[in-house]
Amino acid sequence: MLTMLAVTLFGVGAGIVIPLVTKAIIDGPVAGGQRGKLLPLALLAFGLGAVEAVLTLVRRWVQASAALGIETSMRADLYRHLQGLPVSFHDRWQSGQLLSRAISDLSVIRRFIGFGLIFLVVNLLTYITVIALLLRLDTALGLLVVAWTLPIALVSRSFARHYFAISRRVQDQQGDVATQVEEAAVGIRVVKAFGRRRLVDERFGTAARKLYGSSMDSVRLRARFWAMLDVIPNLGLGLTLLLGAAAVAHQRLSLGGLIAFLALQLQLVWPIDALGWLLAVGQEAATAAQRVYEVLDAPLEIADRPGAQPLTPSHVQGRLRFERVGFRYPGPGSRRPVLHDVRLDVEPGETVALVGATGSGKTTLVSLVPRLYDVTEGRITLDGRDLRDLELTSLRRIVAVGFEEPILFSASVRENLLLGDPGASDRRIAEALATAQAEFVFDLPWGLETRIGEQGLSLSGGQRQRLALARAVLARPQVLVLDDPLSALDVHTEALVEEALARVLAGTTGLIVVHRPSTLALADRVALLEGGAITAVGTHAELLAAVPSYRAILSQDADLAVPDSQTEAAAS
């Protein structure tokens, strides 16, 4: 940055000296007929012009590389922070708003830091230097030029105040449009299946028209401001020419002095014209920085405590204990706790199934084990240690999760699987695929290297679920948490997967959300979750014989109209 500033200042300085050399040529060799002195001065002017051109080239190269480096660093910091923010943060934020901050807002900040800030400093120094030279050439004309500053300052102040509000509105609406585009792309199958293209077009059109209107407000404001920046200096230039000619006529100023004065005055046109651009970019950068810091200032609510202990897989037994656990989703919209007074022990190597009506809190409960959320009451321990006292990274190496809604990435099959264990060999990958009955990947056009499209939508629901299950199995966890991992499988495939999972779970602590009675065969014990609390624990046979509500749920006679916990999470 300092190199760029120094190169810019030397280049501008060379440009400022050229009018003074012109004055020396006109008042010296030209006026006095001294041709012998004309060539050296002309060569000096040519040399200064060449130096200015070379320094401009160097400045632009250094400027661009430094600005892009700053933007890249800021984007990496923002992305890293986004990855560290809790799931509850992402529940509340639209992905399009985050995308616009990571792409367009950071580009705006880069333009200001890399270009606007440098030009602001250089133009200010140019203005001060040129004004000093003008006052030295002719004090009266110099004061006339200085007099332009007042109306320009008043117009600039009014522009800055109004442009900040418009800039914020435009950038927020750009995020809304990005969200519309992303959701339409991800949900294209739903849109086409229901024939709602026109409805989606209308919604997008409404958002796009709002953005257009705000952008035109911005354009009109800039146009008025830049018009004033053109009018004021040009009026001053005409008045200077008139008064300067009179000064030359009365021999108060030499002809060379007038030409030099006008040439220097013209060098103020760019700094004044650039003032509009600088103020616009500065206001946009201020708005963008405010939006970016809304994310960067969001606290990392789920993070390592001071003194957090690492976990070594070989030393983990896998005993899970829920001690009077309660949980309430963050935000004012969460009126009641989703979980309360949950007590459950899961012994090492034991598999416990969670059964309950929709909205009873099953998914929320298993999400607490890998600390996707933190308990708001009580605690969960692993081998007697509070999960919050363990290093988060090592905890999530110990605990693997298979979600009901499989999340896959726009990458190859292999890359999706290696999220479970980046160092897994092809043999281990094949074993995990066999366990999940996901060998279909070998029949894809490029096998494991086949790219499966955004969110894996090129695969069927059952294929996506089996691939996600293989990813969880590949991690070889000490604790395996599965949220209804077989819901999208047919009966035959489900039986095969259950048989293979039983072997995997034999040496692993397992916590499984179950909706199908057949999946209960994987569990050593069953915990019944009702209204956010565990009301019964026992074997399947024991609960079937002694707990009527358990029988009702399995026979699908239970009232399933309880509000879903995930719906409450989204609302909060």
Secondary structure, DSSP 8 states (H G I E B T S, - for coil): -HHHHHHHHHHHHHHHHHHHHHHHHIIIIIHHT-GGGHHHHHHHHHHHHHHHHHHHHHHHHHHHHHHHHHHHHHHHHHHHHHHHS-HHHHHHS-HHHHHHIIIIIHHHHHHIIIIIHHHHHHHHHHHHHHHHHHHHH-HHHHHHHHHTHHHHHHHHHHHHHHHHHHHHHHHHHHHHHHHHHHHHHHTHHHHHHTT-HHHHHHHHHHHHHHHHHHHHHHHHHHHHHHHHHHHHHHHHHHHHHHHHHHHHHTTSS-HHHHHHHHHHHHTTHHHHHHHHHHHHHHHHHHHHHHHHHHHHTS---S---TT-B---GGG----EEEEEEEE--SSTT--S-SEEEEEEEE-TT-EEEEE--TTSSHHHHHHTTTTSS--SEEEEEETTEEGGGB-HHHHHHHEEEE-SS----SSBHHHHHTTT-TT--HHHHHHHHHHTT-GGGGGSTTGGG-B--GGGTTS-HHHHHHHHHHHHHHT--SEEEEESTTTTS-HHHHHHHHHHHHHHHTTSEEEEE--SGGGGGG-SEEEEEETTEEEEEE-HHHHHHH-HHHHHHHTT-S---S--HHHHHHH-
